Amino acid sequence: MNAPLRRLAVVVALLFASLLLSTSWIQYVGASSVAAGQGNVRQVYREFGRERGPIVTSDGQPVALSTEVGGDYQYLRQYPGGQVYAHATGFFSIVYGRTAIESVQNDVLAGTADSLFYSRIGQVLTGQDPAGGSVELTLDPVVQQAAWDALGEQRGAVVAIEPSTGRILALVSRPSFDPGSLASHDLGAVQEAWAALNADPDRPLENRAVAGRTYPPGSVFKIVTAAAAIEEGGLTPESQLPGPAELALPQTTATLPNVFGGPCGPGDLTTLADALRISCNTAFGQLGIDLGGDVLREQAEDFGFGTELTIPLRTAESTVPEGMDPPQSAQAAIGQFDVRVTPLQVAMVSAAVANDGVLMRPQLVRTVRGPDLQVVEDVQPEQLGRAVEQSTAEALTSMMVGVVEDGSGTAAQIDGVTVAGKTGTAQTGNETDPHAWFTSFAPADDPRVAVAVVVENGGSAGSEASGGRVAAPVARAVMQAVLDR
């Protein structure tokens, strides 16, 4: 054989070897990922041809389940929880795949998880049709409904956490959507619903509570600043601070004013406790300058800022920027400049204070069961770390009680219960009305629930909104629902 033929033979052999290798790779190594792909038609028929497990609330109430309907797609996914639970359950769609719990717990719900291996064996041996496992959420239906009703038609979000465990008792984002409209077997109707939801300027598909666009927190961030002042600055609630009507920001000609237009106390002086109680911008702005941006950011990180969490939904990171100069640090100390948060993160701050300074990992799933209802996973509480020392948590609690008793958060008062809280009114920087915030926990001496509420652009109050006026009553309704259980 001459040289050209030998070279051609080598090329042909390499081509055959490449073809054999790629085919083997697809059939063996990559088979599972190809089969599991949401665009795989056979996979779609397989998934809709078996009974998918339910998603239930903490009391066993189904908020997502499958009903046998026959036809090409044998089971129809239905959502009794509707819009109230949509951002927790997500949807399971022939056309658009899976989101939220339907996605992150898909292996369990579809019955293909490794933890359900013995259940699958049992189904084969007994001749039962394959079925998925169930996922029990931490959401309390009474608390969830209270949060939904209290927020009303306003855009925003509510998160309620059990401080001692991190279990999420309520997770509401409004506006919402009907997951059933995307789970229909009428593919044309599904596509129309999808197009309408994505065209809606109010962004109903966005989970504002944990993973949507992050918000400026406004004065609810003063809890973090106060924690840094105690932990790093050595202050106490009785420490005196300057509280003039306006604070001159160094390196600029700008000033930082108080919302109420006057000084925070006689002689332009106030205490740390009173500064938090009446939400004194100038005192906290000066604290930001004195402590510096790095201290503020590090304290925020102790509360969970900058941490990518899965609950098991993936959450957006809350952030405090690096490299702030003194005027930026002053703005950041009152929750402005480029500080950004999720409502979940704000609830975590209050929950850590309520839990003697210990931050628990937030959890949305409590139990996973097999088709035979046997528990295959029981999610246990887990500490993320210590946000502040217990003594600091006690001082913050005392100051937050003052906010609700006779400060900016009196609308959160509950008869016979001591409530700790903090208001916030956050400028958006884009000439729209400010966001109204409130975060709290109750009872202050034996906390059962920590809450964060954000109402976008002041809700029904518009430019007249404040956290105490708009968001505090929502938080009160949620806390009351927990306390009445």
matplotlib code that plots the C-alpha trace (Angstrom):
import matplotlib.pyplot as plt

x = [0.0, 1.5, 1.7, -1.5, -3.6, -2.1, -2.9, -6.5, -6.9, -5.7, -8.2, -11.1, -10.1, -10.0, -13.5, -14.9, -13.3, -14.7, -18.2, -18.0, -16.7, -19.4, -22.2, -20.9, -20.7, -24.3, -25.6, -23.8, -22.2, -24.6, -27.7, -29.2, -28.8, -30.3, -33.2, -33.9, -33.9, -37.1, -37.1, -37.0, -40.5, -40.1, -39.2, -42.3, -44.6, -42.8, -43.3, -46.9, -47.6, -46.9, -48.6, -46.5, -46.3, -48.1, -46.7, -48.4, -48.4, -47.3, -50.7, -50.9, -53.1, -52.2, -51.2, -50.1, -51.2, -51.8, -55.1, -55.5, -57.3, -56.2, -55.1, -51.5, -50.6, -52.2, -51.9, -52.8, -51.0, -53.4, -52.8, -55.4, -53.1, -53.5, -51.9, -51.4, -48.7, -47.6, -44.1, -43.4, -44.8, -43.9, -45.4, -45.0, -45.6, -45.5, -44.2, -42.2, -40.8, -40.6, -39.9, -39.6, -40.3, -41.6, -38.1, -35.7, -37.6, -38.4, -36.6, -38.7, -42.0, -41.3, -40.3, -36.8, -34.8, -32.2, -33.9, -37.0, -35.1, -36.7, -40.1, -39.7, -38.6, -41.7, -43.9, -42.4, -42.8, -46.4, -47.4, -48.3, -48.1, -45.0, -45.7, -43.8, -43.0, -44.5, -42.9, -44.1, -43.5, -42.8, -45.6, -48.4, -51.7, -53.3, -50.2, -49.8, -53.3, -53.1, -50.0, -51.7, -54.9, -53.0, -50.8, -53.9, -53.6, -50.4, -47.2, -44.7, -43.7, -44.1, -41.8, -42.4, -39.8, -39.8, -36.7, -35.6, -35.6, -35.4, -38.6, -40.5, -44.1, -45.2, -43.8, -46.0, -45.2, -47.7, -48.9, -49.0, -50.2, -52.2, -49.8, -52.7, -52.8, -49.3, -49.9, -52.8, -52.7, -54.1, -50.8, -52.2, -53.8, -50.5, -48.6, -51.1, -51.0, -47.2, -47.0, -49.5, -47.6, -44.3, -45.8, -47.3, -45.3, -46.0, -43.9, -46.2, -43.8, -41.1, -40.7, -40.2, -39.8, -36.5, -35.3, -36.7, -35.0, -33.5, -34.6, -33.0, -34.0, -34.2, -34.3, -34.8, -31.1, -30.5, -30.8, -27.6, -26.0, -27.0, -25.6, -22.3, -22.3, -22.7, -20.4, -17.6, -18.2, -18.7, -22.0, -25.0, -28.6, -28.0, -25.0, -25.4, -25.1, -25.3, -28.8, -29.1, -31.8, -29.3, -25.9, -23.2, -21.7, -17.9, -16.2, -19.4, -21.7, -24.7, -26.5, -28.5, -31.8, -34.2, -37.5, -39.4, -37.5, -36.1, -33.4, -33.6, -33.5, -32.8, -29.5, -29.2, -28.4, -30.1, -29.4, -28.9, -32.2, -34.1, -32.4, -33.7, -37.1, -37.8, -35.6, -33.1, -31.2, -28.6, -27.5, -27.2, -25.5, -22.9, -22.5, -21.9, -19.1, -17.6, -17.7, -16.8, -18.2, -16.1, -17.5, -21.1, -20.5, -18.9, -21.8, -24.3, -22.4, -22.8, -26.5, -26.3, -25.7, -23.5, -24.5, -26.0, -28.7, -30.9, -34.1, -34.1, -35.2, -32.2, -32.3, -30.8, -27.9, -28.4, -25.4, -23.5, -20.9, -17.2, -14.9, -17.4, -16.1, -17.5, -20.6, -21.5, -21.0, -23.4, -26.0, -25.5, -25.9, -29.6, -30.1, -29.6, -26.7, -26.2, -27.4, -29.8, -31.8, -34.5, -37.4, -36.1, -32.8, -34.6, -36.7, -33.4, -32.0, -35.0, -35.0, -31.4, -32.0, -35.0, -32.9, -30.4, -28.1, -28.0, -28.8, -30.6, -30.6, -34.1, -35.9, -39.0, -39.1, -39.8, -40.3, -40.0, -42.0, -42.2, -45.3, -46.0, -45.9, -42.8, -40.4, -37.3, -35.9, -36.7, -35.0, -33.5, -32.8, -29.3, -27.3, -25.7, -23.7, -23.8, -24.8, -24.3, -23.6, -26.5, -26.1, -26.2, -29.4, -31.0, -30.1, -31.4, -34.6, -35.1, -34.6, -36.9, -39.6, -39.3, -40.0, -43.4, -44.4, -44.0, -41.9, -42.4, -43.9, -47.0, -49.3, -47.7, -48.9, -50.8, -52.9, -51.3, -48.2, -44.8, -43.7, -40.2, -40.0, -38.4, -39.9, -38.3, -39.1, -36.6, -36.0, -35.8, -33.6, -35.7, -38.3, -40.9, -42.6, -40.6, -40.9, -42.5, -40.8, -41.5, -39.7, -40.6, -40.8, -43.2, -43.6, -40.4, -39.6, -40.4, -40.3, -42.4, -42.3, -40.1, -41.6, -40.5, -42.8, -42.1, -44.8, -43.4, -43.7, -45.9, -48.7, -52.1, -50.6, -48.2, -46.0, -47.6, -46.4, -44.2, -43.2, -45.1, -48.3, -48.3, -46.2, -46.5, -50.3, -49.4, -46.7, -49.1, -51.7, -49.1, -47.8, -51.4, -52.1, -49.1, -49.9, -53.5, -52.5]
y = [0.0, 3.4, 6.3, 8.2, 5.1, 4.5, 8.1, 7.7, 4.5, 6.1, 9.0, 6.6, 4.5, 7.6, 8.7, 5.2, 5.3, 8.8, 7.7, 4.6, 6.6, 9.4, 6.8, 4.9, 8.1, 9.0, 5.5, 4.9, 7.9, 10.7, 8.6, 9.7, 13.4, 13.0, 11.0, 13.5, 16.5, 18.5, 18.6, 14.8, 13.8, 10.2, 11.6, 13.9, 10.9, 8.9, 11.6, 12.3, 8.5, 7.9, 9.3, 12.2, 12.6, 15.4, 18.6, 19.2, 21.8, 21.2, 19.8, 17.5, 19.7, 19.1, 22.1, 20.2, 16.7, 14.5, 13.3, 10.4, 11.7, 9.2, 10.1, 10.6, 12.3, 10.0, 12.3, 16.0, 18.1, 20.2, 22.9, 23.3, 25.8, 28.0, 31.5, 31.5, 28.8, 29.3, 30.6, 27.8, 24.9, 26.3, 24.5, 21.2, 21.9, 19.8, 22.8, 24.8, 22.2, 22.6, 25.4, 25.9, 22.8, 20.9, 21.3, 21.0, 18.0, 16.5, 13.2, 12.6, 13.7, 11.6, 8.6, 8.3, 9.5, 7.2, 7.4, 5.8, 2.8, 0.3, 1.8, 1.2, -2.4, -2.9, -1.5, -3.9, -6.9, -6.1, -5.2, -1.6, 1.2, 3.4, 6.4, 9.4, 10.3, 13.3, 16.5, 18.2, 21.9, 23.8, 26.3, 26.6, 27.0, 29.4, 31.6, 31.5, 32.5, 35.3, 36.7, 36.5, 38.2, 40.9, 41.9, 42.1, 43.5, 45.3, 44.3, 42.9, 39.9, 38.4, 35.8, 34.3, 32.1, 30.1, 31.6, 28.5, 26.1, 28.3, 26.7, 29.0, 29.3, 31.7, 32.6, 35.0, 36.9, 39.2, 39.4, 35.7, 33.3, 30.1, 27.2, 25.1, 27.4, 26.2, 22.5, 22.1, 19.5, 22.1, 23.2, 26.2, 27.5, 26.9, 28.9, 31.8, 31.8, 31.8, 34.7, 36.7, 36.1, 37.1, 40.2, 41.4, 44.5, 43.5, 40.3, 37.7, 34.8, 36.5, 35.2, 38.5, 36.8, 35.0, 35.2, 38.2, 41.6, 42.6, 45.7, 48.6, 47.8, 51.3, 51.6, 47.9, 47.7, 49.9, 46.6, 45.5, 48.9, 48.9, 45.3, 46.5, 49.5, 47.3, 44.4, 46.5, 50.0, 49.0, 51.0, 50.2, 51.2, 54.1, 55.5, 59.0, 59.9, 63.1, 63.4, 66.8, 67.6, 67.1, 65.4, 66.9, 64.2, 64.4, 64.8, 66.2, 69.2, 66.9, 66.4, 63.5, 64.7, 63.1, 62.1, 64.0, 67.2, 67.9, 66.8, 63.4, 64.8, 67.9, 69.5, 67.5, 64.4, 61.0, 57.5, 54.5, 53.1, 56.3, 56.6, 53.1, 53.8, 56.9, 55.8, 58.7, 58.9, 61.3, 59.3, 56.1, 57.9, 59.1, 55.5, 54.4, 57.0, 56.1, 52.3, 52.3, 50.3, 47.2, 46.8, 47.2, 44.6, 42.1, 42.4, 42.0, 38.9, 37.4, 37.8, 35.9, 38.6, 37.4, 33.8, 31.8, 29.8, 27.0, 26.4, 24.2, 26.9, 29.0, 32.5, 35.7, 37.0, 40.1, 42.4, 45.3, 46.8, 46.8, 49.8, 52.4, 55.9, 57.7, 59.3, 56.0, 54.3, 56.8, 56.0, 52.3, 52.5, 53.6, 50.9, 53.0, 53.5, 50.1, 47.8, 45.3, 42.6, 39.9, 39.8, 36.4, 38.0, 40.7, 38.0, 36.1, 39.2, 39.4, 35.6, 35.7, 38.4, 36.5, 33.3, 34.8, 35.8, 32.4, 32.3, 29.1, 27.9, 28.7, 25.6, 25.3, 21.4, 19.5, 15.9, 13.7, 10.5, 7.5, 6.4, 4.1, 7.3, 6.1, 9.0, 8.8, 12.3, 14.4, 17.8, 18.8, 22.4, 23.6, 26.5, 28.8, 30.6, 33.2, 36.6, 38.4, 37.6, 36.8, 40.0, 42.0, 40.1, 41.0, 44.7, 44.7, 43.0, 45.7, 48.5, 46.8, 46.5, 50.3, 50.8, 49.0, 50.3, 54.0, 54.5, 54.3, 50.7, 51.1, 49.7, 46.3, 46.2, 43.1, 43.1, 41.2, 40.4, 42.2, 42.7, 43.7, 45.3, 47.9, 50.0, 51.0, 53.3, 52.8, 55.3, 53.5, 56.0, 55.9, 58.6, 56.1, 56.0, 54.4, 50.8, 50.2, 47.7, 46.1, 43.3, 41.9, 39.0, 37.9, 37.3, 39.3, 37.2, 33.8, 34.2, 31.9, 33.8, 36.4, 38.3, 40.5, 42.5, 44.7, 46.6, 47.9, 51.6, 52.2, 50.0, 51.6, 54.6, 55.5, 58.5, 58.8, 55.4, 54.5, 51.1, 51.8, 52.7, 50.2, 47.2, 46.9, 46.0, 43.1, 41.8, 42.1, 39.9, 37.3, 37.3, 37.1, 34.1, 32.2, 33.2, 32.1, 28.6]
z = [0.0, -1.0, 1.4, 0.2, 0.7, 4.1, 5.1, 3.8, 5.7, 8.9, 8.4, 7.8, 10.8, 13.0, 11.7, 12.5, 15.9, 16.6, 15.5, 17.7, 20.7, 20.4, 20.0, 23.0, 25.0, 24.2, 24.9, 28.1, 29.7, 28.6, 28.4, 31.7, 31.0, 27.5, 28.8, 31.6, 29.3, 29.4, 25.6, 25.2, 23.9, 25.2, 28.6, 28.6, 27.8, 30.5, 33.1, 32.3, 32.1, 35.8, 38.9, 40.1, 43.8, 45.6, 47.2, 50.6, 53.3, 56.9, 57.8, 54.8, 52.6, 48.9, 46.9, 43.9, 42.8, 39.7, 38.4, 36.0, 32.8, 30.1, 26.7, 25.4, 28.7, 31.2, 34.3, 34.6, 37.2, 39.2, 41.8, 44.5, 46.2, 43.1, 43.1, 46.9, 46.7, 43.1, 43.8, 46.2, 44.1, 40.7, 37.8, 35.8, 32.1, 29.0, 27.1, 29.6, 31.9, 35.7, 38.2, 42.0, 44.1, 41.0, 39.6, 42.6, 44.0, 40.6, 41.2, 44.3, 42.8, 39.7, 41.8, 40.3, 43.3, 44.7, 48.1, 46.6, 45.2, 47.5, 46.9, 43.2, 43.8, 46.0, 43.2, 40.7, 42.9, 43.8, 40.3, 41.2, 38.7, 39.2, 41.4, 42.8, 46.4, 48.2, 49.4, 52.6, 52.8, 56.0, 55.0, 57.4, 55.4, 58.0, 58.1, 54.3, 53.7, 56.3, 54.5, 51.1, 52.4, 54.3, 51.3, 49.2, 45.7, 46.4, 44.7, 47.1, 49.3, 52.7, 54.4, 57.8, 59.6, 62.8, 64.4, 66.3, 63.3, 60.2, 58.9, 56.5, 57.6, 54.9, 51.5, 49.4, 46.3, 44.6, 41.9, 41.3, 38.7, 38.3, 37.8, 36.4, 33.3, 32.4, 33.3, 30.9, 28.2, 25.8, 24.4, 22.6, 25.7, 27.7, 25.1, 25.3, 29.1, 29.0, 26.6, 28.6, 31.9, 30.4, 28.8, 32.1, 33.3, 36.9, 36.5, 38.1, 37.4, 39.5, 43.1, 44.8, 48.2, 47.5, 44.0, 42.2, 41.8, 45.0, 46.9, 48.7, 52.4, 53.7, 57.5, 58.3, 57.6, 60.7, 62.7, 61.0, 61.6, 65.3, 65.6, 64.2, 66.6, 69.6, 68.4, 66.9, 68.2, 71.8, 72.1, 74.3, 73.7, 76.1, 74.2, 73.1, 69.4, 67.4, 65.8, 64.0, 61.5, 58.7, 58.5, 56.4, 54.3, 54.2, 50.8, 49.3, 49.5, 50.1, 53.4, 54.8, 56.4, 58.7, 57.1, 59.9, 59.2, 62.6, 65.0, 66.8, 70.3, 72.5, 71.7, 68.5, 70.6, 70.9, 72.2, 70.1, 71.3, 70.5, 67.2, 66.2, 67.8, 65.7, 62.8, 63.0, 59.7, 60.8, 63.9, 61.8, 59.0, 61.4, 62.7, 59.1, 58.8, 62.1, 61.6, 58.0, 55.1, 55.7, 59.2, 57.9, 55.2, 57.6, 60.0, 57.2, 56.1, 59.6, 59.1, 55.8, 53.2, 50.3, 50.9, 48.0, 49.8, 48.6, 50.6, 48.4, 45.9, 44.8, 46.3, 45.2, 47.2, 49.4, 49.1, 50.7, 48.3, 48.9, 48.9, 50.1, 50.9, 54.0, 52.3, 50.8, 54.1, 55.7, 53.0, 53.4, 57.1, 56.5, 53.9, 50.8, 48.3, 46.7, 49.6, 48.2, 49.9, 49.4, 51.9, 52.9, 54.0, 56.0, 57.8, 58.5, 60.2, 62.6, 63.1, 64.1, 66.7, 67.9, 68.3, 70.7, 67.8, 66.1, 62.4, 61.3, 57.6, 56.1, 55.0, 52.8, 52.8, 56.0, 55.0, 51.9, 51.8, 49.5, 47.7, 50.7, 52.9, 54.7, 55.6, 53.4, 54.4, 57.5, 57.1, 60.4, 61.6, 60.8, 62.1, 59.5, 62.2, 64.9, 63.7, 67.0, 70.6, 72.8, 74.8, 71.5, 70.4, 73.8, 73.3, 69.8, 70.9, 73.6, 71.1, 68.5, 71.2, 71.6, 67.9, 68.2, 71.7, 71.0, 67.9, 64.1, 64.2, 66.5, 63.8, 64.5, 68.1, 69.2, 72.4, 75.2, 73.2, 73.2, 69.6, 68.4, 65.0, 62.6, 59.9, 56.6, 53.8, 50.9, 48.2, 44.8, 43.0, 39.8, 40.6, 41.7, 45.1, 47.8, 49.0, 52.4, 54.7, 58.1, 59.9, 63.3, 65.6, 68.4, 71.2, 71.9, 75.1, 73.5, 69.7, 67.6, 64.3, 62.5, 59.5, 56.7, 54.5, 51.5, 49.6, 46.3, 45.7, 48.7, 47.5, 47.9, 49.8, 47.0, 47.8, 51.2, 52.2, 55.1, 56.5, 59.7, 57.8, 55.0, 55.8, 59.6, 59.5, 57.1, 59.5, 62.4, 60.6, 59.9, 63.5, 64.8, 62.6, 64.1, 67.7, 67.3, 66.2]

ax = plt.figure().add_subplot(projection="3d")
ax.plot(x, y, z, "-o")
ax.set_aspect("equal")
plt.show()
